[in-house]
Structure formats: structure tokens, C-alpha cells
Amino acid sequence: MTTNGLSVSDAVALAQQLAATSLSDTLPENPEDHASFFGEEVIGGVDANICLRELYLNATAENMTKIINQLEDRLHTGQGETLFEIGLEEDGKSMDLTQSEFDMCLETIRRAADKLNADVTVIHQRNTVVLTSSGKSAQEEGRSNADASRDYFYAHALIRRRPGKVEEMTELRICVVGNVDAGKSTLLGVLTKDMLDDGRGRARVNLFQHKHEIESGRTSSVGMEIMGFDSKGHVITPSMLGKAKLTWDDICLHSPKVLTFMDLAGHEKYLKTTVFGMTGTSPDFAMLMIGSNAGIIGMTKEHLGLALALNVPVFIVITKIDMCPNNVLESTISQLTKILKSSGCRKIPMFINTVGDVLVTAGNFVSERICPIFQVSNVTGQGLDLLKLFLNVIHANGIGKYDPNQPVEYQITDTFSVPGVGTVVSGTVINGIVHVGDQLLLGPDANGHFMSTMVKSIHRKRVNVPVALAGHSASFALKKVKRAGIRKGMVMLSKNAVAKAVYEFEAEILVLYHSTTISQKYQAMLHCGCVRQTAKIIGMDKQVLRTGDRAFVRFRFIQHPEYLKVGTRLLFREGRTKGVGKVVRLFTEAEALKPNPHPQEDVNTVRKKPPNNPPSGSNPIAIEKKASRRHHHHGGGHGTTKADTGHHRTGGGASVAVKT
């Protein structure tokens, strides 16, 4: 069941047109625009005046050195892999390679890649038909095979280093989100366990961690699964290694590229866990799952909004197409396309139907405007080959995000106590390089202090490694540290770093949604990297904030200080209220705000007052305020009503308004 022939939206027509158009026809006319069109696919390290056709066909010792330098530069930029295009010059013009010339170029590139311990795999090969003077192809005119062989060839080739040390392995982190019952855990079971589902959830059982998850079929915690690709782009399966079941060690030792899937909860009840999974694990991509039979319901829009707010590139997988009627599928696709094209998303939906669609989309996915859409069935296996190819060729644009030359910064996302080992923390190395035996600072604690500790051992994907680099997710066994003294949100820094924890900070925020207004003393759950704590607004440059407003806001953590950095993105939520922003300034304890003798008007004084002497029971606002007054005058905490609680939470100033 595909979207071919469905005129549900302009996006479908765009995808069909893309599939019917050769890649060379989609190249920009201006040669200077070729680099921006293909991103990293333009061969670097070569003088622009050198003809690549002559370089590849005339493989002298000097030319081979230049080609090896090209590939080495590309592999370094792509973290051990690159998607290479054979048959196009650096300015985007065709090399006009015949079949024999194409084979010579491919052999030259393979020889150069072998010197770098890498394999070359042709993903997709196409030919451009050479037309005669009459406008017909050689075959149509009945010419000989020699004339027909003048057709020009080009191809996409994947160049990837062969598996070496585990610490050099390329890793992509993908968070899997979507509404409950969209098939998230089932799809991960099918992808990682090399088995199709039976339609009753057999593939997802191995991913669950708790008994109640197996009984209900609903994920309640952040589950992790890995999927490995070898140097030729094949998925590592048990049959390849002659085993009945693969361990994480087996996958990592045979895979130069590993995908880590974070299986997040889809139920609204576990939204707090899902938000932490998207902010604390530093995902490179988000895979949004949509059940074709259910459509866009429940938490689907919520999860899409979270990914957009955090600037995480999103691709969409529509599942259960084997059991969905055509009219329901059309309705789901139409609704999805409308949402992606809306002013809030501004995404370009690209429906993936062919291998060519996968390669063109993967090469331009770093722009974050393109949103690939796959349609799969976990029971029949339809569409899974295109999804696996996409996962094989995409690569994260981590330039500037992780810096191994900076002092160490490691964010803790979970803690464990392992018998015989001691306290173990897991998380992501944001900056620097961590070796076994390094002395690091751990904190902040409840008082904002940092303590010294030593890294006894490092594990990466359950494999013991001597070092962890920036961008790697790893687990550290710590010396002389109790698990009770560690929590999620703490960091580990270089021993010479200036470690400061702050209670207060200033952020530039955008209110995505709020039913009424936000003012001072408003409290919300704040997520900033791995930090997750309630914070209160103690100052802002506007009297009140409404949906769509931007402002500079001063927050203060409620419980204990946290380690923050200027420029870090944050997300705050409280009920259905959501907002995003960026940290712009940190305040030390000496710079903390002192109590203001003339506080700004509270939200209760800004709202419209109810009419005088309203009829009994006719105005719920008046009833809430009367209940609030009774509660505060009598000093009682036992008779707090639901209206009181909501009033305190949204306004944060009912008692202040009464006292004044």
C-alpha cells in the first residue's frame, strides 16, 4: 500500500515528481550553488580547476595520492563514512562516463579506499540515455550495442571504514516518539531483532523492562536498543555471525556504525519521562511514529512540537499500512501534510517510495526543513527496506556541537549500583576526552558543591573501552562515590574547571501555549539538557505573558542549584502550558535578587475583576477567590480545595492579593 496515485496533497505530487526525475536534472544551474545543494557530497581537498574525470581515469601515482587525500578528508568530516557520488564533476556537471569508464572510476576509488581501510558499496546506479539527432535513444533506433553503450552512468556509493576499535565507532542517537499504540516498540523489535511481528506484539516483548509493560503493552520507561551496520551497509544480524541471538558486544565489535534507539513513552501519563528522554540524551534525530489506522491523535502533535522546539531533525514513519483501508490512509496523509506545511512547522514533506528518494532526502536532511515520510508494515515487511537504507546512509551534523579539544563536560542521565563494581553513571560526553583513571569533579550537590572522583572504568554499549570522546554516550564506574549522592542532572567536569552551580539565571523565552497569562511567581517544570527541576519566575521585562509572546525572564530553581551554560536551549511546561527558550545569563548567589518591597502587581490584579454582588453560584471565579480568602484567613492547610490549588499554580499570587 503506497501513496502512488493518491492526490491527497502537493507533497505527494512532489515526491512522485522527485522519483521520476533523474538526479542530474535536479542539480542547480549555477555551479556555485552545487556545494550548498549537496552539503558534504561535494568532493573536497581538490583544486577546483582539476577535472575529476581525468583524475579518476588516469590513476597515476600522483593522482592516486590526490584521490586518497580526498577520501581521507571526506571520511574525517563524515566521522568514518561518506556518501559519494560518482559521475559528476565538482561543479555539478556530468562526467559523461560510459559503462567501461564508470567501471574504471569505481575501481580507482575502491583502490584508494582500501588504502584507508574502507569499503566502497554502490547504493544506487543509474544511466542517462544519450539521444541521437532524431531525438530517440540508440535502442529505439535499433542501433548496435556498441552505440547503445554510449549511455552515461553515475551512481551513489557509500564509503565507510571497516570496523576497528569500539571507541572509534560512529554512533547516532535516535529518539522514537509518537502516540500510544503507534507501534514504536514493535518497529524497534523488528529492526533490531531481525524478525517480523505476528500482529499481536511478539516483536516488542524483548524491549520491555518491567512486568507491567509486558502486561499492558505500553512503554513507561526510556528503553534503549542498538542496530549495527557493517562497512558494506548491511545490518548486523544473528545469521551473519552464526548465532541464535546477538549481544551488544557482538554488534559493536562488528559495526563501524551503530544506531542507538531511545524508545520513549507515548502515553500522556509518562510525558515527563518522554521530555527528559528528548532533552537529556542529546538525540541526533527524532523518529515520529503514526498509526495509519488511528491518524494524528493524542500525543502525536505534542511530541512533534517538542522535536521542533528542540531543533531535532524529524522523520516520520506511518505504520500498520497492511491493515488500513485506503480512504483512512488518505485521510491520515492529508492531515499530516497539512500540519507539516503549517506556519508552526514549516516542513517540506517528502514521501519516500524509491531508493533515489532515500538518497536525495538523506543528503539534504541536514537542512532540517525536509521531513521524510515512510510507510511500513511490521507484519508484511513492506517499506522496511527503504527505512533501513535511510538509517544506513544518514549522518549527523555534529560540527560545533561536540568539541574534544575543550575541557571535559559529561552530563549524567542515569545512575546504577552494580554489585562488585560500585556506583556507575551513564550519560553523554559533551566536550573533551575522558580516559580511565582521570580525576574529575562531580556535582553539584544539594548545596551547589562539587567533589573529586576518579573514573575506574569506561563502558560504551556494554563494551569495556579505555577512552570516551566528545559526542559518545558512555558509562563510568566511579571510585568512592555512593549512589545516594548522585542524581540525574549532575555533571562531571575537568578537575581544573571553574565549577559553579547557580540558583538563578536569565533566559529569552517564547510561550508556545498558555490558556491565560503568565506573570511573576509562576512555576513550571524546566528541562535544560539533563537538568530537570521546577523553577519559578522571579522577574521579567513584561507585566504578563500570553501565547506567542517573547520575553527575557529570570528563573530561580526551587530545590537546589544546577550547572548551566549560556546558550543552552531549555523547555518548560506545566500542564498544557509549554514554552521554549535559551539561557542568556547566569547569576551567582551574590547577584541573586533581594526581596522587593514594592512587588510587581500579581496576575490576580491584572485579570478582569468579577462584577459586584454576583448571584450565588453564577460566577466560578468569585467562588474560587472567596475560597482562597477563607483558606488564608484561617491559616488552614487541610481544607485546600482543587480551585485553590489551581489558583496558586497558575497565578502564584492569590495569597499576596488578599494580604495587600
C-alpha positions in Angstrom: 0.0 0.0 0.0 1.8 3.1 -1.2 0.9 6.7 -1.9 1.4 6.3 -5.7 -1.7 7.6 -7.4 -3.0 9.4 -4.3 -3.6 13.1 -5.0 -4.1 14.0 -1.3 -1.6 16.9 -1.2 1.0 18.8 -3.0 3.6 16.9 -1.0 2.7 13.6 -2.6 2.9 15.0 -6.0 6.3 16.5 -5.1 7.5 13.1 -4.0 6.2 11.4 -7.2 7.9 14.1 -9.3 11.2 13.6 -7.4 11.0 9.8 -8.0 10.5 10.3 -11.8 13.3 12.9 -12.2 17.0 11.9 -12.6 19.4 13.3 -10.0 21.4 15.2 -12.6 18.2 17.1 -13.6 17.7 18.3 -10.1 21.1 20.0 -9.9 21.2 23.8 -9.6 22.2 25.6 -12.8 24.7 27.8 -11.0 27.8 25.8 -10.3 28.4 27.8 -7.1 25.2 26.5 -5.7 26.2 22.9 -6.1 28.1 22.8 -2.8 25.1 24.1 -0.8 22.8 21.7 -2.6 24.7 18.6 -1.8 26.2 19.6 1.6 29.1 17.3 2.2 28.6 15.3 -1.0 30.9 17.6 -2.9 34.4 16.2 -3.0 36.8 18.3 -1.1 40.6 18.7 -1.0 41.0 19.2 -4.7 41.7 22.3 -6.8 38.5 23.4 -8.5 40.4 23.6 -11.8 41.2 19.9 -11.8 38.9 17.7 -13.9 37.8 14.8 -11.7 37.1 12.7 -14.8 40.8 12.9 -15.8 41.9 12.3 -12.2 39.9 9.1 -11.9 40.6 7.7 -15.3 44.3 8.5 -15.3 45.3 6.8 -12.0 49.0 7.6 -11.8 50.8 7.6 -8.5 50.4 11.3 -8.2 46.7 11.2 -8.9 46.2 8.3 -6.5 47.8 10.4 -3.8 45.3 13.2 -4.5 42.4 10.8 -4.5 43.4 9.2 -1.2 43.7 12.7 0.3 40.2 13.5 -0.9 38.7 10.4 0.6 40.6 10.8 3.8 39.3 14.4 4.2 35.7 13.2 3.4 35.9 10.3 5.9 37.2 12.6 8.6 34.4 15.1 8.1 31.8 12.3 8.0 33.1 10.6 11.1 34.3 7.5 9.2 31.8 7.4 6.4 30.6 9.5 3.4 28.0 9.3 0.7 30.0 9.6 -2.5 28.6 10.5 -6.0 30.4 9.0 -9.0 29.8 10.6 -12.3 29.6 14.3 -11.5 32.3 16.9 -11.5 32.8 19.2 -8.6 30.7 21.9 -10.2 27.8 19.5 -10.7 28.3 18.8 -14.4 28.1 15.3 -15.7 31.4 13.5 -16.4 29.8 11.7 -19.3 31.1 8.3 -18.2 30.4 5.3 -20.4 29.9 1.9 -18.8 33.6 1.0 -19.1 34.8 4.4 -17.9 32.4 4.2 -15.0 33.9 0.8 -14.0 37.4 2.3 -14.2 36.5 5.2 -11.9 34.8 2.8 -9.5 37.9 0.6 -9.4 40.2 3.6 -8.8 38.0 4.8 -5.9 38.0 1.3 -4.4 41.8 1.1 -4.5 42.1 4.4 -2.8 39.5 3.5 -0.2 41.3 0.2 0.5 44.4 2.2 1.4 42.3 3.9 4.1 40.9 0.6 5.4 37.4 1.4 4.0 34.9 -0.3 1.7 33.0 1.1 -1.2 29.4 0.0 -1.8 27.3 1.1 -4.8 23.9 2.0 -3.3 22.1 3.2 -6.4 23.3 3.3 -10.1 21.5 5.0 -12.9 22.3 5.8 -16.5 21.4 8.9 -18.6 20.2 7.9 -22.1 22.1 9.6 -24.9 19.7 10.8 -27.6 20.5 10.8 -31.3 20.0 13.7 -33.6 16.4 12.5 -34.2 15.6 12.7 -30.5 15.4 9.0 -30.0 17.6 6.7 -28.0 20.1 4.3 -29.6 17.9 1.3 -28.6 14.8 2.9 -30.1 16.6 3.4 -33.4 17.8 -0.2 -33.4 21.4 0.6 -33.2 24.1 -1.8 -32.2 25.1 -2.5 -28.6 28.3 -0.5 -29.2 26.3 2.6 -29.9 23.9 1.9 -27.1 26.9 1.6 -24.7 27.4 5.4 -25.1 24.7 5.9 -22.4 26.3 7.9 -19.5 26.4 6.3 -16.0 26.5 7.7 -12.5 25.9 6.3 -9.0 25.8 6.9 -5.3 28.4 5.0 -3.4 28.8 4.6 0.3 32.4 4.7 1.6 32.7 3.5 5.2 35.7 2.5 7.3 36.0 -1.1 8.3 35.3 -2.0 12.0 38.2 -1.2 14.3 38.2 -0.2 17.9 34.9 0.3 19.7 35.9 3.7 20.9 36.2 4.8 17.2 32.7 3.6 16.3 30.3 6.1 14.8 27.1 6.5 16.8 23.8 8.1 16.0 21.1 8.6 18.7 17.5 8.5 17.6 14.6 9.1 19.9 11.4 7.2 18.9 8.3 9.2 19.8 4.6 9.1 18.9 1.2 8.4 20.4 0.5 5.3 22.4 -0.3 2.2 20.3 1.5 3.7 17.2 3.9 0.7 17.1 7.1 2.3 18.4 8.4 -0.7 20.4 7.2 -3.2 17.7 9.1 -1.4 15.0 12.3 -1.3 17.1 11.9 -5.0 17.8 11.5 -5.7 14.0 14.6 -3.5 13.2 16.9 -4.7 15.9 15.9 -8.3 16.3 15.7 -9.2 12.6 12.2 -10.6 12.8 8.7 -9.6 11.6 5.8 -9.1 14.0 2.9 -11.6 14.2 0.3 -8.8 14.5 -0.1 -9.4 18.3 3.1 -7.7 19.6 5.6 -10.5 19.6 8.4 -8.3 18.3 8.1 -5.8 21.2 8.3 -8.2 24.1 12.1 -8.3 24.2 12.3 -4.5 24.5 10.2 -4.2 27.7 11.9 -3.7 31.0 9.1 -4.1 33.5 6.3 -6.7 34.1 3.5 -4.1 33.8 4.9 -3.1 30.4 4.6 -6.6 29.1 1.1 -7.0 30.5 -0.2 -3.6 29.2 1.9 -3.4 26.1 2.8 0.2 26.9 6.3 1.6 27.5 6.7 3.5 30.7 10.5 4.0 30.8 13.2 5.0 28.5 14.3 1.8 26.7 17.4 1.5 24.6 18.2 -0.7 21.7 21.0 -0.7 19.2 21.3 -1.5 15.5 24.6 -2.0 13.8 25.7 -1.7 10.1 28.9 -3.2 8.7 31.3 -1.4 6.4 29.3 -2.5 3.3 26.0 -1.2 4.7 24.5 -4.5 5.8 22.6 -4.8 9.0 24.4 -7.0 11.6 22.1 -10.0 12.1 22.5 -13.2 14.1 22.7 -15.2 10.8 25.7 -13.2 9.7 27.6 -14.2 12.8 26.2 -17.7 13.0 24.5 -17.1 16.4 21.0 -17.5 17.6 21.0 -14.2 19.4 23.2 -11.2 19.3 24.6 -9.3 22.3 25.6 -5.7 22.3 29.2 -6.8 22.3 28.7 -8.7 19.1 27.1 -5.8 17.4 29.7 -3.2 18.4 32.7 -5.4 17.6 31.4 -5.9 14.0 29.9 -2.5 13.3 31.7 0.7 12.4 28.3 2.5 12.7 25.7 1.9 15.4 22.3 3.5 15.9 21.0 3.9 19.4 17.2 4.0 19.6 15.7 5.6 22.7 12.2 4.0 23.0 10.2 6.8 24.7 6.7 6.5 26.2 3.7 7.5 24.2 1.1 7.8 26.9 0.4 11.3 28.3 0.9 9.9 31.8 4.6 9.5 31.1 5.2 12.8 29.3 7.7 13.9 31.9 9.8 10.8 31.1 9.5 11.4 27.4 10.6 15.1 27.6 13.6 14.1 29.7 14.5 11.4 27.1 14.4 14.1 24.3 16.4 16.7 26.2 18.8 14.7 28.4 20.1 12.1 25.9 21.2 14.6 23.2 19.4 12.9 20.3 20.6 13.5 16.7 17.2 12.7 15.1 13.7 12.0 16.1 11.6 9.3 14.6 7.9 10.2 14.9 5.6 7.1 14.7 2.0 7.4 13.4 -0.5 4.6 13.2 -2.2 4.8 9.8 -5.4 3.5 11.1 -5.6 5.9 14.1 -4.3 9.1 12.4 -2.8 12.1 14.3 -4.3 11.8 17.7 -3.3 12.1 21.4 0.4 12.9 22.0 1.4 13.0 18.3 1.3 16.7 17.9 2.8 17.2 21.4 5.8 15.1 20.5 6.2 16.8 17.1 6.2 20.1 18.8 8.8 19.0 21.3 11.1 17.9 18.5 10.6 21.2 16.7 11.2 23.2 19.8 14.5 21.4 20.5 15.6 21.7 16.9 15.9 18.0 16.4 15.5 16.8 12.8 12.4 14.7 12.4 11.5 11.9 10.0 8.1 10.2 10.2 7.1 6.5 9.9 3.5 5.6 9.2 2.9 2.1 10.5 0.2 -0.6 10.1 -0.4 0.1 6.4 -1.3 -3.6 5.9 -4.5 -3.3 7.9 -5.5 0.3 7.0 -8.2 1.0 4.3 -7.3 3.3 1.5 -9.7 6.1 2.5 -8.4 6.1 6.1 -4.7 6.2 4.9 -5.6 9.1 2.6 -7.1 11.0 5.5 -4.1 10.4 7.7 -1.7 11.5 5.0 -3.8 14.6 4.2 -3.9 15.6 7.9 -0.2 15.0 8.3 0.7 17.1 5.3 -1.4 19.9 6.4 0.3 20.0 9.8 3.8 19.8 8.4 3.1 22.7 6.0 1.5 24.9 8.6 3.2 28.1 9.8 4.1 26.4 13.1 6.1 23.6 11.4 7.2 24.9 8.0 8.4 21.5 7.0 8.6 20.1 3.4 7.0 16.6 3.5 8.8 14.1 1.3 7.1 10.7 0.8 9.8 8.0 0.2 8.9 5.5 -2.5 12.2 4.7 -4.2 15.9 4.3 -3.5 16.5 7.5 -5.3 14.1 9.3 -2.9 16.1 7.9 0.1 19.5 9.1 -1.2 18.4 12.6 -2.2 16.5 13.1 1.0 19.3 11.8 3.2 21.8 14.1 1.5 19.6 17.1 2.3 18.2 16.1 5.6 20.7 18.2 7.5 18.8 21.3 6.4 16.1 20.4 9.0 13.4 21.7 6.6 12.9 18.4 4.8 10.7 15.8 6.6 11.0 12.3 5.1 7.9 10.2 5.4 8.0 6.4 5.3 5.1 3.9 5.1 5.8 0.5 6.6 4.2 -2.7 7.8 5.8 -4.6 10.7 3.8 -7.7 9.7 4.5 -8.0 6.0 7.8 -6.1 5.9 6.6 -3.6 3.3 8.7 -0.4 3.2 11.2 -1.7 5.8 14.0 -1.9 3.2 13.8 1.8 2.4 13.7 2.7 6.1 16.8 0.6 6.7 18.6 2.2 3.8 17.8 5.6 5.1 19.1 4.7 8.6 22.2 3.3 6.9 23.2 6.5 4.9 22.1 9.4 7.2 24.8 11.0 9.3 24.5 13.7 12.0 25.9 17.1 11.6 27.8 17.2 14.8 30.2 20.0 13.7 30.3 22.6 16.6 28.1 20.5 18.8 30.8 18.4 20.4 34.4 19.5 20.8 37.1 17.1 22.0 39.6 19.9 22.4 37.6 21.6 25.2 37.7 20.7 28.9 35.7 17.7 29.9 31.9 18.0 30.4 29.9 14.9 30.9 26.1 15.0 31.6 24.6 12.3 33.8 21.3 10.9 32.7 21.1 7.8 35.0 22.7 6.1 37.9 23.3 2.4 38.9 24.8 0.4 41.7 26.5 -2.7 40.2 27.5 -5.5 42.6 31.3 -5.9 42.7 31.8 -2.7 40.7 30.2 0.1 42.8 28.5 3.2 41.6 28.0 3.6 37.8 26.7 6.6 36.0 25.6 6.8 32.3 25.3 9.8 30.1 26.9 11.7 27.2 30.3 13.3 26.8 29.6 16.8 25.6 33.1 18.1 25.4 36.6 16.8 26.0 38.1 13.3 26.2 37.8 11.0 29.3 40.4 8.3 29.9 40.3 5.5 32.5 42.0 6.9 35.7 41.1 10.5 35.1 40.3 12.7 38.1 37.1 14.6 37.6 34.8 16.9 39.5 31.3 15.6 40.2 28.4 17.9 41.1 26.6 20.0 42.0 25.1 18.5 45.2 22.2 20.0 47.1 24.4 22.8 48.4 26.0 23.5 45.0 29.3 21.9 45.8 31.5 19.7 43.6 33.5 16.7 44.8 36.5 15.0 43.3 36.2 11.4 42.0 38.1 9.0 39.7 36.9 7.1 36.7 37.7 3.4 37.4 36.4 2.0 34.1 34.5 3.1 31.0 31.9 1.1 29.1 30.5 2.0 25.7 27.4 0.0 24.6 28.3 -2.6 27.3 31.9 -3.0 25.9 34.9 -2.0 28.0 36.9 0.8 26.4 39.9 2.8 27.5 38.6 6.2 26.4 35.4 8.1 25.6 35.4 11.0 23.2 33.1 14.1 22.8 29.8 13.0 21.4 29.9 9.5 22.8 27.4 8.1 25.2 29.2 6.1 27.8 29.0 4.7 31.3 31.6 5.4 34.0 32.4 3.4 37.2 33.3 5.9 39.9 35.6 5.4 42.9 34.4 6.1 46.4 31.1 7.7 45.5 27.8 6.5 46.9 24.8 6.2 44.5 22.6 8.1 47.0 24.8 11.2 46.5 24.3 11.2 42.7 21.2 12.3 40.8 20.1 12.9 37.2 21.2 16.3 36.0 24.6 16.3 37.7 27.7 16.8 35.6 31.3 15.7 35.6 33.9 18.3 34.7 37.7 18.6 34.4 39.5 18.8 37.7 40.8 22.3 36.8 37.5 23.6 35.6 35.7 26.5 37.3 32.7 24.6 38.5 29.8 26.9 39.5 26.2 26.0 40.3 23.5 28.7 40.1 20.1 29.1 41.5 19.1 32.0 39.2 19.5 32.6 35.5 18.0 34.7 32.8 16.5 33.2 29.6 15.0 34.5 26.4 11.7 32.5 26.1 8.8 32.0 23.7 5.5 31.0 25.1 4.1 28.3 22.8 0.8 27.8 24.6 -0.9 29.1 27.8 -4.6 29.2 28.4 -4.5 32.6 30.3 -1.5 34.7 31.3 1.9 34.1 32.9 3.3 36.5 35.5 5.8 36.6 38.3 5.9 33.7 40.8 4.7 31.4 38.0 6.2 27.9 38.5 6.8 25.2 35.9 8.9 22.1 35.3 12.1 23.2 33.5 14.1 20.9 31.2 17.6 22.1 30.2 19.8 19.4 28.9 19.9 16.7 31.6 18.6 19.2 34.2 15.0 18.6 35.3 13.7 20.7 38.1 10.8 23.1 39.0 11.7 26.8 38.6 9.9 30.0 39.4 9.7 33.2 37.5 11.1 36.0 39.8 11.3 38.7 37.2 10.6 39.6 33.5 10.6 42.5 31.2 6.8 42.4 30.7 4.0 42.5 33.1 2.3 39.4 31.8 2.9 36.9 29.0 0.4 35.2 26.7 0.6 32.6 24.0 3.1 33.7 21.3 4.9 36.3 23.5 8.6 36.6 23.7 10.4 38.0 26.8 13.5 38.0 28.9 12.7 36.1 32.1 14.6 35.5 35.3 14.1 32.0 36.7 15.1 30.6 40.1 15.3 26.9 40.9 13.1 25.7 43.7 15.1 22.9 45.3 18.8 23.1 44.6 21.3 24.9 42.3 22.2 23.4 38.9 25.1 23.6 36.5 24.1 25.5 33.4 25.8 27.1 30.4 24.9 30.2 28.5 23.4 29.3 25.1 21.8 26.1 26.3 18.3 25.5 25.0 15.5 25.0 27.6 11.9 23.9 27.6 9.4 24.5 30.4 6.0 23.0 30.9 3.2 22.9 33.4 0.1 21.0 32.4 -0.7 22.1 28.9 1.5 25.2 29.2 4.6 25.0 27.1 7.5 27.3 26.3 11.0 27.2 24.9 14.0 29.4 25.2 17.7 29.8 25.6 19.9 30.7 28.6 21.4 34.1 28.1 22.9 34.9 31.6 23.8 33.2 34.8 23.7 34.8 38.3 25.9 34.0 41.2 24.4 33.8 44.7 25.8 37.3 45.4 23.8 38.6 42.4 20.6 36.9 43.5 17.6 39.2 43.6 16.7 40.6 47.0 13.1 40.8 48.2 11.4 43.7 46.5 9.5 46.0 49.0 7.3 47.1 46.1 6.5 43.8 44.2 5.0 44.0 40.8 1.3 43.5 40.5 0.3 39.9 40.7 -1.6 38.1 38.0 -4.8 38.2 40.1 -4.8 42.0 40.0 -4.2 42.1 36.2 -7.1 39.8 35.4 -10.5 41.4 35.0 -12.4 41.5 38.3 -15.8 39.8 38.5 -18.9 42.0 38.7 -20.0 43.2 42.1 -22.6 41.2 44.1 -22.8 38.3 41.6 -25.7 35.8 42.0 -24.8 32.9 44.2 -23.3 30.1 42.1 -23.2 32.1 38.9 -19.5 33.1 38.9 -16.9 30.4 39.4 -14.1 33.0 39.6 -15.7 34.7 42.6 -16.3 31.4 44.3 -12.6 30.5 43.8 -11.5 33.8 45.3 -13.8 33.5 48.3 -12.5 30.0 48.9 -8.9 31.3 48.7 -9.6 34.1 51.2 -11.2 31.7 53.7 -8.2 29.4 53.3 -5.7 32.1 54.0 -7.5 33.9 56.8 -7.9 30.7 58.8 -4.4 29.6 58.1 -5.6 26.2 57.2 -3.7 23.7 55.0 -6.1 20.8 55.4 -9.1 22.2 53.6 -7.3 23.3 50.4 -9.7 22.8 47.5 -8.9 22.0 43.9 -9.8 25.5 43.0 -7.2 26.8 45.5 -4.5 24.6 44.2 -5.1 25.6 40.6 -5.2 29.2 41.5 -1.9 29.0 43.3 -0.3 27.1 40.4 -1.4 29.4 37.5 -1.3 32.7 39.3 1.1 32.0 42.1 -0.3 35.1 44.0 -3.7 34.5 45.4 -2.5 34.9 49.0 -0.5 38.0 48.1 -3.5 39.7 46.6 -5.5 39.1 49.8 -2.8 40.3 52.1 -2.4 43.6 50.3 
